[in-house]
Amino acid sequence: MTPAATCDPANRLPLTPGGPLSSQPREVPQSTERGETLRVDSERQLRAMCAEILRADHEYPIVGLTCRPGARDPALQVDLVRELIWPSVPIYMIEPQQARAAHTKLPNCLGAYNGAARVWWPGVDESSDPSWHPLVYDSTGVYGEDALRQLAVEFELLTP
C-alpha cells in the first residue's frame, strides 16, 4: 500500500469507544470561554489554520470538520459538535478544496476530507503519529449519531 493510500480514511479502522486512543490521558484546558468557529475557504485561511495546528506552544485541541464535495457546510453539524466537546475548543469548518490542499501543509496523514472530522491534540509535528490525532470517518457517508459519538469519546475522559 502506498503512503497516500494508507492516509485515505477508507483504509483506516473506525474509532471505537474504549479503544487505545480513549485510554490516553488528556490535559484539560482551564478556559471555559467559548472557542471560535472559523470557516476555511481560502488559501490564506488554510495557511493560518495549519500554522495554528503546528504551533509548538498551543495547549488545546483543535477540531476540524470537513465538507463533502460540493458542499459549504460540514458533514457533522457544528452546533451538535459544539455540545459534545469542551467549550473552549476552536472548530474549523474546512471546505473541500482547502481540505484536499491541507495535505501539503500538514504532516503526513494528518489531514481530513470528504466529510471526516479530526481532532488535533497539542504536539502536532513532522514525527506525529496520526493515531494520536484521531480521524472520525464514516464509511457510509451518513455522519450521524455514530460519528458524533466517536468524536465525543475523545473529550469524555476529562471534563474542563
C-alpha positions in Angstrom: 0.0 0.0 0.0 1.4 3.4 -0.9 1.8 6.1 1.7 -1.1 8.1 0.2 -3.3 5.0 0.3 -2.6 4.5 4.0 -3.8 8.1 4.7 -7.1 7.5 2.9 -9.8 7.4 5.5 -11.4 4.5 3.7 -8.3 2.4 4.6 -8.4 3.3 8.3 -10.2 1.4 11.1 -13.1 3.3 12.7 -12.6 4.6 16.2 -14.3 2.7 18.8 -15.1 3.7 22.4 -12.7 2.2 24.8 -10.0 1.8 22.1 -6.4 2.7 22.5 -7.0 6.4 21.9 -9.6 6.8 24.6 -7.2 5.4 27.2 -4.6 8.2 26.6 -4.6 10.9 29.4 -5.5 14.4 28.2 -4.7 17.6 30.0 -7.8 19.7 30.3 -7.6 23.3 29.4 -8.8 25.6 32.2 -10.6 28.1 30.0 -14.3 28.0 29.8 -14.6 30.7 27.1 -16.4 29.6 24.0 -14.0 28.5 21.3 -14.2 30.2 17.9 -15.9 28.6 14.9 -14.0 29.5 11.8 -14.6 28.8 8.1 -11.6 27.8 6.0 -12.5 28.7 2.4 -9.3 30.3 1.1 -5.6 29.6 0.8 -4.8 32.3 3.4 -7.2 30.8 5.9 -5.9 27.3 5.3 -2.3 28.5 5.9 -3.5 30.2 9.2 -5.3 27.1 10.3 -2.3 24.8 9.6 0.0 27.3 11.4 -2.2 27.2 14.4 -2.3 23.3 14.4 1.5 23.2 14.1 2.3 25.9 16.7 4.5 24.3 19.3 3.1 26.3 22.1 -0.6 25.7 21.6 -2.1 23.9 24.6 -5.6 23.0 23.5 -7.2 20.6 21.0 -8.4 21.9 17.6 -11.3 20.2 15.8 -11.6 20.2 12.0 -14.9 19.5 10.4 -14.8 18.9 6.6 -17.4 19.4 4.0 -18.4 16.8 1.4 -17.5 17.7 -2.2 -19.7 20.5 -3.5 -21.0 21.5 0.0 -20.2 24.5 2.1 -21.4 23.0 5.4 -19.6 20.3 7.3 -21.0 16.8 7.2 -21.2 16.9 11.1 -23.4 19.7 12.3 -21.3 22.4 14.1 -23.9 23.0 16.8 -24.1 19.3 17.7 -20.3 19.0 17.8 -20.1 22.1 20.0 -22.4 20.5 22.5 -20.1 17.4 22.7 -16.6 19.0 23.0 -15.0 21.3 25.6 -16.4 24.8 25.3 -13.0 26.4 24.6 -12.1 24.2 21.7 -11.9 26.0 18.3 -13.8 24.4 15.4 -12.6 24.9 11.9 -15.2 24.3 9.1 -13.0 23.3 6.2 -14.3 23.5 2.7 -13.5 20.7 0.2 -10.7 22.4 -1.8 -8.9 23.5 1.3 -9.3 20.1 3.0 -7.7 18.4 0.0 -4.9 21.0 -0.1 -4.1 20.6 3.7 -2.0 17.5 3.0 0.7 19.8 1.6 0.8 21.9 4.7 0.3 19.3 7.5 2.5 16.3 8.4 1.8 13.1 6.5 -1.7 11.6 7.2 -2.9 14.3 9.5 -5.5 15.9 7.2 -9.2 15.2 6.9 -11.6 15.5 3.9 -14.8 14.3 2.4 -16.9 15.0 5.5 -14.5 13.5 8.0 -13.5 15.2 11.2 -10.2 15.3 13.0 -9.0 16.3 16.5 -5.5 17.7 16.5 -4.3 17.5 20.1 -1.3 19.7 21.1 2.1 18.5 19.8 1.5 18.1 16.0 4.8 18.0 14.1 6.5 16.0 11.4 7.0 13.0 13.6 3.4 12.9 14.8 1.6 9.6 14.8 -1.8 10.1 13.2 -3.5 7.8 15.7 -2.8 10.4 18.4 -4.8 12.9 16.4 -8.0 10.9 15.8 -9.8 10.9 12.5 -13.6 10.4 12.6 -14.5 8.9 9.3 -17.9 7.4 8.5 -17.5 5.0 5.5 -21.3 5.1 5.0 -21.1 8.9 4.5 -24.0 9.5 6.9 -22.1 11.3 9.7 -24.9 10.9 12.2 -25.0 9.7 15.8 -22.2 7.1 15.4 -19.8 9.7 14.1 -20.8 12.2 16.8 -20.3 9.5 19.5 -16.8 8.7 18.1 -15.9 12.4 18.4 -17.4 12.7 21.9 -15.2 9.8 23.1 -12.1 11.9 22.7 -13.5 14.6 25.0 -15.2 12.4 27.6 -12.1 11.3 29.6 -11.7 14.6 31.4 -14.2 17.5 31.8 -12.8 21.0 31.9 
